[in-house]
Structures are given as C-alpha cells and as structure tokens.
Amino acid sequence: MRAHEESELHRQGKMFGVLLYEGGYLAAFSAKLDGSYYHDGFVPPVYDMPAPPVGNSKAESQRLQRLLFANYRFTNGLGETKDLLEIFADEKPIIPADEWFNKSQRATQPSTGGTLPPSGAGECCAPKLLQYALTHNIRPLALAEFWVGAPSRSEIRREGVFYPPCSGKCVPILRHMLKGVTMEPAPEQQLAEELCRQIEIEYEDEYLMVVNKPAGLLSVPGKTDTLSLVEYLSRERDNRYLQPAHRLDQDTSGLIVLAKNPEIYKTLQAYFQRRDVHKKYVALLRANDVSSVRNLPSEGEIRLPLLPDPYDRPRQMVNMEHGKPAVTRYVIRERRADGSMLVDFFPLTGRTHQLRVHAAHPDGLNAPIIGDRLYGGLPANRLMLHAAEISFVHPVYLSVCAFCASSSSSSW
C-alpha cells in the first residue's frame, strides 16, 4: 500500500491496520485521514465526538475530555463492555515527553494528574478493528498494523513496515478486548527452557561469571513468568545472589557479566558507569535505500540523544532537547550488493536500545538491524545483534579479563 500523492500522508504518515477473518478482511487507519474519520472501505471510529464548544478554562477542558473517554466503549470476547476510564483506571499514569523535564531546571518532573487515559486512546487501528469485529459477530483470525506515508523520525516509523500495537495507548484496551477471544497458546515458557540449555559459560570463579546468552532469552525476570537467564543459573548453581552488572535486550545474544555477591556487583556497576569496560557488538543491517549504504563513511560516530517513548515502552525516541546523551562508534566491515552490511558497534554510552535506534534512525546509519521488530528491520528468525567482545579489570585479581564469544554472526 502506498500513500496517494494528494493525501496528507505525504506530509505526515500514519498507521493502518488489517484484520483477517474467514472469507474476508477489515481495514482501518488511526485517528483521522485527510480530515475525516470516514472513508469507504475502512471501519468507522468507535466514537465520533462532535466538535466541543470553544472554551479556555482548564476545568471545562477536563470535563470534555472525561466525557470523550466515557463514550469510547469497548467490548470483549466475553460480551463485557468497558469505557476508557474503566479500562485505564488501574494503569500507571503516562507522563508525556514534554512534561518529563523542567525546561528551566532540566529536572525530571513527578507524575501528576491521576490515571486518565492518554490522548488519542481508542483511535488506533487494532482497537477499532476488534471492536467492529466483536460487535458484528465476526471471528478474527489475525491482525496486523503497518505504517503508510512519510516516515516518523522521532518514533522511527517507515512505510510498509509492520509494527506491534503501542504499549501505552493500545495494550490496556486490547488486554480487555481479547478476554474470551480464542488465541494460539504462547510458547514462551517452553522456548525459554530450551534457550537456557544453550547458555555457554565463558568464565567463572567465586566472584563472577561471564556467559554467552542466546537470543530470545530474558536476562532478568520480567513481567511474565517466563524463565530468565538469572533465574536459571541461580537454580543450577544454587546461588541466591546472582546479578547482571549490565543488561542485554531479550532479542540480543552475546556476553553478559554476572556478579556473585553485592560487593562485586557494586564494583562492576561502577566500571560500567565510568565506561571502564570495552564492549563490541556485531550486527547485520539492511538499508532502506541501497545507495545510502554506498555513501556512508566506513567508520564514524553517531550522537543521537534518547529517551523512552511514554506511549510505547520499551521503544526509545530521539529527542534533541530532552534526550539523554547516547554515543556509538561504528565500523562497517562489509557492504553487500543487496543493501545489507556487517557492522561492528562500540557503544560509548549504555542507553536502552541505543544500537538499535542509532542503526535505524535517518540521522544515524538509516539501516535497521535485520530482525528488529521495534524499529523496522527486515523480518528474520532473530535480531541480528550479538555482544561479541567484552573486557574489564577483574575487581579482585586486578588482571585484565577479555572475552570473545562467537555466534551464528560468523555466518551472517
């Protein structure tokens, strides 16, 4: 699907969605398209509120906002209906990015204002599609959302790429709507057990461990009951204290250092905070524009400050005004005719998703890591990012510890 040349999508893209059912499909777009909620071939909005009267008082604005949220009502597979106020009642408040920092003091601001739903909740594709299906006796088989139109630089959205529903606005609504809807069982727990058996111990003494983590395994316990690397190793080693001195994303493979007691943990953490640890990652990237790969310098430094996307955690955003400094050195090892390239990354700071954003962003390498589901990478059976090398001074023996872990990256 491509944006029509006269559409507003050429100025500002948006998310579209498709829901498949036996014998057909439903389509939707987020919010309004070319100034209207209604277009032939797309499901209608869940609620189309009339234009509110003009008013400047804060109290009137809040009253109208609550009225809007109360009229956005969503059903689920059990026939239960809740409005947005009820759905978000127990959610943590979302602090918009422009309220996270005091512009004069550059200090973080505490959360205020209760648990009102975020602006725009209920207007995304997935809730609109499910609402129409469940209220018209349509049994959904599959649902997907993808970006159409001009790319979004801060959120890193690219035309034609599929993205998961946003965690801040959509997930609480979908959590309610999917109750009673038959879904394929999640294989995460069984997969985690299998991945744990693939953990390789690169080094171990009475103070610390260095292990090679497989892709797809959580480093530490998450919000679900899925087994993590730390839980598995603690169980196998009968060690009640085992803490990672740094983190690897679940989808990233490679070396991770674990402390066996609180004192060693504090020392190792200080190493990372002072940047006294050398780290090298290997990644396979694919550019959206093959010519852009040819024009990239063979090595360089990327400086794009980052902060979490309040509406879609754990995704990160580039924000030049409020983002925390994030610096990555890179070396392109190989450029390929298909637009892919093998790159060594050397992170000089340790921000969440730093390498993934610096690879994908137009002001970075403009080439997402293959397999990156969050930032527009080509589909693959895993994220092609591997923590290949790490070196540091042993906190007790004071000797230099250097480790190199191979992976399937050798055949990328």
C-alpha angles and dihedrals in degrees: 000000000000131000115258110247092240095048124105086238088087087066100035123011126212143191122273126190141200128201117197123210132168106291100009151359143252125222132203142171128209119259112327129345117208090346098308139091091208127074130150113265096024130097115253123250119274088240130003106202117203116245107280120239116264111266137152104198118108091221092056091048092052091047092053091046092053090048089054093049091048091056095051098089124176130194128205140206091276093056093251119141128205133171123227093262090058094043094051097037094103098034122107113257116261116229111208115234094248090057097049093082133044102232094214099043099025090225128141115257124224121243115268138168103057126255105315113155115262118263111274095024110152095026097088123106102250098055091044092051095045093046092053092046096048094046093048098047092251115150109219118222102178140351133199137173127207139176123252127186135008114012120253109232100193096046094031100233120165132193115264095012121125119231134186120247114279113264097221103048107019110030096066090050093046091047088061096040096050094058106116093014112122110239135175111266115259112245095201099115096050091044091051091054090052092047092050089059088058094059111122120209107219096177139355137176134153092282108042148358133219113203137178107233119207119231114265097035122114115238094212134011113290136194092289131059092254112137115253133204093252093049093048096048092044089054095046094045095038087230115147093194116056117140131172113236088211137006138250121199114252090248094048122089129205147062123359128172120223126195121217098204137024095255094054090044092055092048094049092046089053089054091056093044091052090044091239091140122088114217131180127187129191119212139175112219133185120205122222089219114040092204090059090063092056091052097049117106111250090240137008148124129280119208113184117146115225140205132171118271101244092207097045114032133210088029115101129220132211108238117171093193105043106014122112116247113272121181129181130179115207139189121194107220098180138009118202133203093241091062096260124122137189111231136186113216125200109188112209091185129033108229122155111272089356097148093042094053095041089052096047104037118100089232091050122049092313088221117106119217109261111256094024104141094182101050104035105271121161113270115269139154090260144003106278094225123112131180095224106170139025132170134178142147113274106247093224108024092038091216123130112263114202124178135182122190122193122208140165084296087089088071098040 
